[in-house]
Amino acid sequence: MTRVIHTGDTHIGYQQYHSPERRRDFLRAFEQVLADAREDDVHAVVHAGDLFHDRRPDLRDLQGVVAALRSLRDAGIPFLAVVGNHEGKRDGQWLDLFEDLGLATRLDDAPHVVGDTAFYGLDYVPESRRDDLDYDFEPHDADHAALVAHGLFEPFGYADWDTERVLTEASVDFDAMLLGDNHHPDRAEVAGAWVTYCGSTERASASEREDRGYNIVRFGDDASADGDVSITRRGLDATRDFAFVDVDLADGEGVERVREQVRQHDLEDAVALVTIDGDGEPITPAAVEEFAADQGALVARVNDRRDRETEETETSVSFADPDDAVRERVRELGISEAAHDIDETVRASKVADSNVREEASRRVRELIDDDPEAFDRTVEAADDEAESDDTDPAADGTESGEDPGDDATGTAEDADEAVADGEGDPTVGDATDGDPAASADDDGQASMEEYL
């Protein structure tokens, strides 16, 4: 029997709500998964993509991942993984570097056998390129086979990938597909194979209310009464506590009613997400957020759905998805994707105003070094060439599997923060598009190699 941990969507490096502590949370959750693997002495850890939140992780996040993977290697447990849409680059992947260091195996169309099971990999592929896939895998002589992939597969929410076609056209008979991208754990049987999502290891959006965790997958004759594959769920206790405070205001009720509901939750070091519905009085989000902070909350955000309903009746694009509006306007202007990248640098830059010009100049040099024709193609043409994943729910300001209308904050200020943070970044979701900061990645790799 082969027993593995199936995890994914760890999104290391995500500084959610601008909180450095939240950034550390994502790495801590990943570290706990690997600690559990060592304690349980599983045969392998299988990661289904989006190890990092974006393609340019901070050096500290890289160091943290390397240290965690070293501990797994020293325990004799292999780390098998594929590349997700958030972290994918046009050039070499960070996963390739980890493989060169002997810390990971990047799965592909060749079998990697662990115990009596052959594991294969399918990186994230934009929808526009999937018709060209032939699902031709090298043969194996193991008792079982599993395909590890990243994408939104049927029959689950937001699906845009035909799972049955993958399984029926594949040259290998798979017993299971171990998936990443949808942050909600789920499973179903398709074409005689178990297809399962492990969910994310930290809450990356307001819609992820279930406890975070990962899957334990067993392959073998004694795996379960259902056949040769058994899938069980295990929770993580290292994740940050979230307090979901839902308030339905009756006519005449206001901020005091909201505070009363907030008091009923233990907010010590928690993320407090307050959602307001009903017909009550107008609420000032800052007053509620300040009150929650006084109760010990690490972060507090208010989502007044009544404001959203008003906003959506006044405009065709709600403030919950500002990046969609920006991207649409950019297409209308017909500017190049490189020019759009410079616009993002100026508009969303966190550097001082006096340094914006220097930052923009640096970005121009990087873009031209990476691609001399970067400023010649319009964004629409670049989307066609790079297969931008506009259909991915992550592109509209949410994470995969999240209700696009379920905004964690519901304020225009937080929507602006989401743009500045890169949440919903239209370039993030594409595993194959040109990396606009290739030289920056090269610098990061050089620093990584120096560290190692």
Sequence and secondary structure as in RCSB ss.txt:
>XXXX:A:sequence
MTRVIHTGDTHIGYQQYHSPERRRDFLRAFEQVLADAREDDVHAVVHAGDLFHDRRPDLRDLQGVVAALRSLRDA
GIPFLAVVGNHEGKRDGQWLDLFEDLGLATRLDDAPHVVGDTAFYGLDYVPESRRDDLDYDFEPHDADHAALVAH
GLFEPFGYADWDTERVLTEASVDFDAMLLGDNHHPDRAEVAGAWVTYCGSTERASASEREDRGYNIVRFGDDASA
DGDVSITRRGLDATRDFAFVDVDLADGEGVERVREQVRQHDLEDAVALVTIDGDGEPITPAAVEEFAADQGALVA
RVNDRRDRETEETETSVSFADPDDAVRERVRELGISEAAHDIDETVRASKVADSNVREEASRRVRELIDDDPEAF
DRTVEAADDEAESDDTDPAADGTESGEDPGDDATGTAEDADEAVADGEGDPTVGDATDGDPAASADDDGQASMEE
YL
>XXXX:A:secstr
 EEEEEE    BT  GGG HHHHHHHHHHHHHHHHHHHHHT SEEEE S SBSSSS  HHHHHHHHHHHHHHHHT
T  EEE   TTT  SS  HHHHHHHTTS EE  SS EEETTEEEEEE    GGGGGG         SSEEEEEEE
S BTTSTT  B HHHHHHH SS  SEEEEES SS EEEEETTEEEEE   SS  STT  S  EEEEEEEEEEEET
TEEEEEEEEE SSS  EEEEEEEE TT  HHHHHHHHHTS  TT EEEEEEEES     HHHHHHHHHHTT SEE
EEEEHHHHHHHHHH SS TT HHHHHHHHHHHHT BHHHHHHHHHHHH  S GGGHHHHHHHHHHHHHHH TTTT
TSBHHHHHHHHT  TTSGGGGTS TTS TT  SS SHHHHHHHHHHTTT TTTT SSS  TTHHHHHHHHHHHHH
H 
